Amino acid sequence: MSVDVRVAYQEMLASIVVPLLVERGFAEARGRHLWVAGNGDAISLWFQGSQPTFPGQVAFFVNVDAATGRWVEYRRREDPDADVAALLGQVYGRVRPGDGYAFHRGSDDWNLRQADAAPEYGAEVRRMLDDVVLPGLERHLALNATLERAIAGGAVQSAFERPPELPGVINRMSYLEQDDGYVQWLRRAGF
């Protein structure tokens, strides 16, 4: 009897991908995997199902969301009772699958076509997270923290240059702009 592709997908996550996240200090809560550093920097990661194009396949997205501790603190002013994961959004996007794993070239949805391919897909998701995405998010958080310190100290326009794209992720980033409320708050707070 063959294993259903949906069962293989769930087993792939549980046996290959989630152990990496646990090793990296992520905790699972409400379907998200959340890592919070001592300084409040945070990364959230979750798997989102998608409507498969063909029966017997599993299409899914690997979503990431991250923010510095200062960003979380700023956002918490608006919603003091919110979970940390709800306060992120400084850097967010989807992990880009390689051509052999995507529904079509350049797509951001992973498309598991056969149950017996699940271990290979899991290894690729794990590799992308461990080698590319998580280190890239950590670098972006460090860059954002440097910009935040510069802005708090009165830095000028050069501090607002946009960071490079995050490798392996279809990016969506909130950039620091001179007139936004966050920049004004950083300057007033003077970290």
N, C-alpha and C positions, 0 to 999 in steps of 0.2 A: 504494500500500500504506500503510495507516495504521500509525502508531507505537503500539506496545504501551504502555499506561498505566504499567506498571512501568518501562519504559525511559525514558519521559518524566519520571517521578518522579526517577529517578537523575540524568538530565541536568539537571533543575531544580536539584537540590541542588548538583551539580558546577559549574554555570555561573552560578547566581544567588545561592544562599545561602552556600556555602562561601567564595566570594571576599570577602564581607563579613567573615566570621570571620577570614580571613587578614589583611585590612586592619586589623582590630581587635587583631591580635597573637595570635590563637589558633593553636595547633599541633595537628595531628591525631595521635592515637595510639590504636590499638586501637578504632577506631570512635567515639571521643569527640574533641571539640574542646576544648582546655584552654588557658586564659589564666592566667598566674601573674604577679602584680605583684612589684616589687622587695621589698615588705614581706611577701611570702608570701600575700597575699590571692589567692584563686583562684576561677575560674568554669569550670564544665564544662558542655558542651552536647552532646546527642546526639539522633539521630533513631531512634525505635523503631517498627518496623512493627507493625501490628495486623491482626487478621483482618478483611478487608473483608466488609461485609454482603452485597454483591452481586458476582458475578463481573465481572472487567474493571475493578475499582476498586482504588485503593490507599488504605488507611487508615493513618495514622501519627500518632505523638505527637512533640512537640518538648519534650524534657526539659531542665531546667536544675538546676544544683546549685552552690552557692557557699559559701564560708567565709572568714573572716578568717585572716590568717597565724597569729594566736595560737591559734585553734581548731585549725588544721592541726598546729601544734606540740604542742598538748595531745593530740590524737588520735594523733600519731606515737609518743607514749610507749607506746601499746598495741601498735603495729605498726610498728617502726622501718623495715622494708623496703618498706612499702606505697607504691604510687604516690600522688601527690598527689590524683588524682581519687577514690581510694578513701577519702580522709580528710575529704572535704567533708561536707555534710549539715546545715550550719547554716541555710541557706535553700535550699529545693528545691521543685520543682513542675513543672508542665507549662504551656507557652505556650498560652493560650486562643485558639482560632481564632474569627474573626468568624462570625456566623450563616451567611453564604453559603459558608463554607469547612468548617464542622463537619458531622458526620454529622447531628446535630440540635441545636437551640438549647440552649446551655449546656453542650454536650459538650466534652470536652477532646481528642477525636480529630479530626484533620483528615481529610477524605475527598475525595480527588482522583477525580472521576468520569469525566473524559475527558482523553485525552492532550493535546489542544489547549488545555486549560485550565491545564496545568502552568506556563507562564510567569507567568500571573496569580497562581497559588498561590505560586510562588516569590517574586514581588514582595511579596505580602502577608506571607509568613514573614519576608522580609528587613526589611520595614517594621516589623513588630512587634518584631523583635530590635533593630534599630538605633534606633528612635524610643521604644520603651516598655520592653522587657524588660531589655536590657543597661544602659541608664542607671538603671533602677530597681534592678537588682542592685547596681550600684556605689554608689548612695545607701544601700541597706541595709547593705552592707559598711562604709561610712563610719559609719553609725549604730551598728552593732554594735561597731566599734572604739572609738567614743566611750563606749559603755556599758562595754566591757571596761576602759578606762582608769579610768572612774569607780569601777567595782567594785574594781579593783586598789588604788585609793586609799581604799577603805573606804566607798563610797557606800551609802546606805540604800535602802529599798524603792522610792522614787520612780524610781531608776535602772532598775527592772525593768519599767516600763510596756511593754506590747507595742507593737511598731511597727505602722504602718498596713499594710494588705494591699498586696502588690506588684501594681501595675497590669499587666494583661495576662497574669497567671499565676494558675493555680489553686494556691494556696499550701499549703505544708507547711513550717513553720518550727520550729526548735528554739529555744525561748525561754529566756532566762537566768532561772533560778529561784534563790532565795536558798540553798537547801540542796544544790544539785547539786554533783557533783565538779568540774565545770568552774569554777564560781564559787569554790569553795574553793581550787582550783589558782591561779586569777587572783589571789586575795588573798594567798596565800603567795608567789607570784612577784613581786608588787608592781611591775608594769611601769611 
